């Protein structure tokens, strides 16, 4: 489905007291963990319905006939074991009708309901990753020497460290604002702030991690420092739960809406 959940092609067809599922899912995170005993599968139960009520979510057990975990999908070469990200095939998988969640046609609604809190959770963790990268970078700069003095004494690094701290704190405040608004007025009204943090936080973390890698030199791109793993994770986050482009579109359209409303009000007053 990529960034548009309404593109989902997996079919969930009613057949008496069962649903029959056919389709393939990519990036099924956690499916490879031996503790995973249930899948929540989203697919189309009514392709003729409104585009946001075509989808349903249903519980599927991994050992049901027709369920095949085809492979793990590595992220920049990291396998994320034991969690993993699986490609899963569903071929004529029969599931009891009572396994559907909340009823037919509510899959998109369920998915949207968790996206706001999920994005805030991602951004909180992202700030933690950025903090750790900055800490590693400072430790490296204070302990390594080049051209007769500590790397930290080269002025370019003062600039990078200062900007890293400034950007972390700016993102932290924006995340706090989004979380506060979500608690007080709900996801819908806070959607601008949620979209902004989802764009800003990973970009901020990636810049700091990239500077930290530079401070470590060749060691930074190995698994020794942990920075390569952090970079892979944060780069993936610019796609997970909606790519930057979708969030930027949301921000821009809401901004256009506010400006349009002000223009209309001025015209009405005249």
C-alpha positions as CSV (number, residue, x, y, z in Angstrom):
1,X,0.0,0.0,0.0
2,X,3.0,2.3,0.4
3,X,2.1,5.6,2.0
4,X,-1.6,5.4,1.1
5,X,-3.4,2.8,3.2
6,X,-6.4,2.9,0.9
7,X,-4.1,1.2,-1.7
8,X,-4.2,-2.1,0.2
9,X,-4.8,-5.1,-2.1
10,X,-5.0,-8.0,0.3
11,X,-8.5,-9.5,0.0
12,X,-10.6,-10.5,3.0
13,X,-13.7,-12.3,1.6
14,X,-16.7,-13.4,3.6
15,X,-17.6,-17.1,3.1
16,X,-20.3,-18.3,5.5
17,X,-18.9,-18.2,9.1
18,X,-15.4,-17.5,7.9
19,X,-13.3,-15.0,6.1
20,X,-10.9,-16.1,3.4
21,X,-7.7,-14.1,3.1
22,X,-5.5,-13.8,0.0
23,X,-2.5,-11.4,-0.3
24,X,1.1,-10.7,0.5
25,X,2.3,-8.4,3.3
26,X,5.7,-6.7,3.5
27,X,7.4,-5.1,6.5
28,X,5.4,-7.2,9.0
29,X,7.5,-6.0,12.0
30,X,7.8,-8.5,14.9
31,X,6.4,-11.4,12.9
32,X,9.6,-13.4,13.2
33,X,9.9,-13.1,17.0
34,X,9.1,-16.5,18.5
35,X,6.9,-14.7,21.1
36,X,4.6,-13.4,18.3
37,X,1.4,-15.5,18.5
38,X,-1.1,-13.3,16.6
39,X,-1.0,-11.2,13.4
40,X,-3.3,-8.3,12.8
41,X,-4.0,-8.3,9.1
42,X,-5.6,-5.4,7.2
43,X,-7.3,-6.0,3.9
44,X,-10.3,-5.1,1.8
45,X,-13.6,-6.7,2.7
46,X,-15.7,-4.4,0.5
47,X,-13.9,-2.9,-2.5
48,X,-17.1,-1.1,-3.6
49,X,-17.5,0.9,-0.4
50,X,-16.2,4.4,0.4
51,X,-12.4,4.4,0.0
52,X,-12.0,4.7,3.8
53,X,-14.4,2.0,4.7
54,X,-13.3,-0.7,2.3
55,X,-10.7,-2.1,4.7
56,X,-11.1,-4.3,7.8
57,X,-8.6,-5.7,10.4
58,X,-8.7,-9.3,11.4
59,X,-6.7,-11.5,13.8
60,X,-4.8,-14.4,12.2
61,X,-2.7,-17.0,14.0
62,X,0.7,-17.6,12.4
63,X,0.2,-21.4,12.2
64,X,-3.1,-21.3,10.3
65,X,-3.0,-23.2,7.0
66,X,-2.1,-20.9,4.1
67,X,0.1,-18.6,6.2
68,X,3.7,-18.6,4.9
69,X,6.5,-16.4,6.2
70,X,8.6,-16.2,3.1
71,X,11.6,-14.2,4.3
72,X,13.1,-11.6,6.6
73,X,13.6,-8.1,5.1
74,X,16.9,-6.6,6.3
75,X,17.2,-2.8,6.9
76,X,20.4,-1.5,5.5
77,X,21.8,-4.9,6.1
78,X,20.7,-5.2,9.7
79,X,18.3,-8.1,10.3
80,X,16.8,-6.7,13.5
81,X,16.7,-10.1,15.1
82,X,14.7,-11.5,16.8
83,X,12.1,-8.9,16.0
84,X,12.6,-8.9,12.2
85,X,10.4,-7.6,9.4
86,X,8.8,-10.3,7.4
87,X,7.3,-10.8,4.0
88,X,4.2,-13.0,4.6
89,X,2.0,-14.7,2.1
90,X,-1.7,-15.4,2.9
91,X,-3.2,-18.0,0.5
92,X,-6.8,-19.1,1.1
93,X,-6.4,-18.6,4.8
94,X,-9.6,-19.3,6.6
95,X,-10.4,-17.3,9.7
96,X,-13.5,-17.3,12.0
97,X,-15.8,-14.4,11.4
98,X,-15.5,-13.3,15.1
99,X,-11.8,-12.6,14.5
100,X,-12.6,-9.3,12.7
101,X,-11.8,-6.3,14.9
102,X,-14.7,-3.9,15.7
103,X,-16.6,-5.0,12.6
104,X,-16.2,-4.8,8.8
105,X,-15.1,-1.5,7.3
106,X,-13.3,-0.1,10.3
107,X,-9.8,-1.0,9.5
108,X,-8.7,2.4,8.2
109,X,-10.3,4.0,11.3
110,X,-8.4,1.7,13.6
111,X,-5.1,2.4,11.8
112,X,-5.6,6.2,11.9
113,X,-6.5,6.1,15.6
114,X,-3.0,4.8,16.6
115,X,-0.9,6.9,14.2
116,X,-0.9,10.1,16.3
117,X,0.3,8.5,19.5
118,X,2.6,6.2,17.5
119,X,4.3,9.1,15.8
120,X,4.8,10.9,19.1
121,X,6.3,7.7,20.5
122,X,8.7,7.4,17.5
123,X,9.8,11.0,18.0
124,X,10.4,10.6,21.7
125,X,12.7,7.7,21.0
126,X,14.3,9.7,18.2
127,X,15.3,12.4,20.6
128,X,16.9,9.7,22.9
129,X,18.9,8.4,19.9
130,X,20.1,11.9,19.1
131,X,21.1,12.5,22.7
132,X,23.1,9.3,22.7
133,X,24.8,10.2,19.4
134,X,25.7,13.7,20.7
135,X,27.2,12.1,23.9
136,X,29.3,9.7,21.9
137,X,30.4,12.5,19.6
138,X,31.5,14.6,22.5
139,X,33.4,11.8,24.2
140,X,35.2,11.1,21.0
141,X,36.1,14.7,20.4
142,X,37.4,15.1,24.0
143,X,39.6,12.0,23.9
144,X,41.1,11.9,20.3
145,X,43.9,14.1,19.0
146,X,44.7,15.2,15.5
147,X,47.4,17.7,14.4
148,X,48.7,18.1,17.9
149,X,45.5,18.9,19.8
150,X,42.2,17.4,20.9
151,X,39.7,17.2,18.1
152,X,37.3,19.2,20.3
153,X,39.7,22.2,20.0
154,X,39.2,22.5,16.3
155,X,36.5,25.2,15.9
156,X,34.4,23.4,13.4
157,X,33.4,20.9,16.1
158,X,32.2,23.6,18.5
159,X,29.8,24.7,15.8
160,X,28.5,21.2,15.2
161,X,28.1,20.4,18.9
162,X,26.3,23.6,19.6
163,X,23.9,23.2,16.7
164,X,23.2,19.6,17.8
165,X,22.2,20.7,21.3
166,X,20.1,23.6,19.9
167,X,18.3,21.3,17.5
168,X,17.6,18.6,20.1
169,X,16.0,21.1,22.4
170,X,13.9,22.6,19.7
171,X,12.6,19.2,18.7
172,X,12.0,18.2,22.3
173,X,9.8,21.3,22.8
174,X,7.9,20.6,19.7
175,X,7.3,17.0,20.7
176,X,6.1,18.1,24.1
177,X,3.7,20.6,22.5
178,X,2.3,17.9,20.2
179,X,1.9,15.5,23.1
180,X,0.2,18.1,25.2
181,X,-2.2,19.1,22.5
182,X,-3.0,15.4,21.7
183,X,-3.9,14.9,25.4
184,X,-6.0,18.1,25.6
185,X,-7.7,18.5,22.2
186,X,-7.1,15.2,20.4
187,X,-5.3,13.9,17.4
188,X,-7.3,15.7,14.8
189,X,-6.6,19.2,16.1
190,X,-3.0,18.4,16.9
191,X,-2.3,16.9,13.5
192,X,-0.2,19.8,12.3
193,X,2.1,19.5,15.3
194,X,2.2,15.7,15.0
195,X,3.1,16.0,11.3
196,X,5.8,18.6,12.1
197,X,7.6,16.5,14.7
198,X,7.4,13.4,12.4
199,X,9.4,15.4,9.8
200,X,11.7,17.3,12.1
201,X,12.8,14.7,14.6
202,X,14.3,12.1,12.3
203,X,16.0,14.8,10.2
204,X,17.5,16.3,13.3
205,X,18.7,12.9,14.6
206,X,20.2,12.0,11.2
207,X,22.3,15.2,11.1
208,X,23.7,14.6,14.6
209,X,24.4,10.9,13.9
210,X,26.1,11.9,10.7
211,X,28.3,14.4,12.5
212,X,29.1,11.8,15.2
213,X,30.1,9.3,12.4
214,X,32.4,12.0,11.0
215,X,34.0,12.5,14.5
216,X,34.6,8.7,14.8
217,X,36.1,8.5,11.3
218,X,36.2,5.0,9.7
219,X,35.1,3.5,13.1
220,X,31.8,5.4,12.7
221,X,30.7,3.3,9.8
222,X,31.4,0.0,11.4
223,X,29.1,-1.7,13.9
224,X,31.6,-1.0,16.7
225,X,30.3,2.5,17.6
226,X,26.6,1.7,17.2
227,X,26.2,4.8,15.0
228,X,25.7,3.0,11.7
229,X,22.8,1.1,13.4
230,X,21.3,4.3,14.7
231,X,21.6,5.9,11.3
232,X,19.8,3.0,9.6
233,X,17.0,3.1,12.1
234,X,16.5,6.9,11.9
235,X,16.7,6.9,8.1
236,X,13.9,4.2,8.1
237,X,11.8,6.5,10.3
238,X,11.6,9.0,7.5
239,X,9.4,6.4,5.8
240,X,7.7,4.5,8.7
241,X,4.2,5.8,9.7
242,X,4.2,8.0,6.7
243,X,7.0,9.5,4.6
244,X,8.1,13.1,5.0
245,X,6.4,14.1,1.8
246,X,2.9,13.1,3.1
247,X,3.4,15.0,6.4
248,X,4.7,18.1,4.6
249,X,1.7,18.0,2.3
250,X,-0.5,17.9,5.4
251,X,1.3,20.8,7.0
252,X,1.2,22.9,3.8
253,X,-2.5,22.2,3.2
254,X,-3.4,23.2,6.7
255,X,-1.4,26.4,6.4
256,X,-3.2,27.2,3.1
257,X,-6.5,26.5,4.8
258,X,-5.7,29.0,7.6
259,X,-4.6,31.7,5.2
260,X,-7.6,31.1,2.9
261,X,-9.9,31.5,5.9
262,X,-8.3,34.8,6.9
263,X,-8.5,36.0,3.3
264,X,-12.2,35.1,3.1
265,X,-12.9,36.8,6.5
266,X,-11.2,40.0,5.2
267,X,-13.2,39.9,2.0
268,X,-16.4,39.4,4.0
269,X,-15.6,42.3,6.3
270,X,-15.1,44.6,3.3
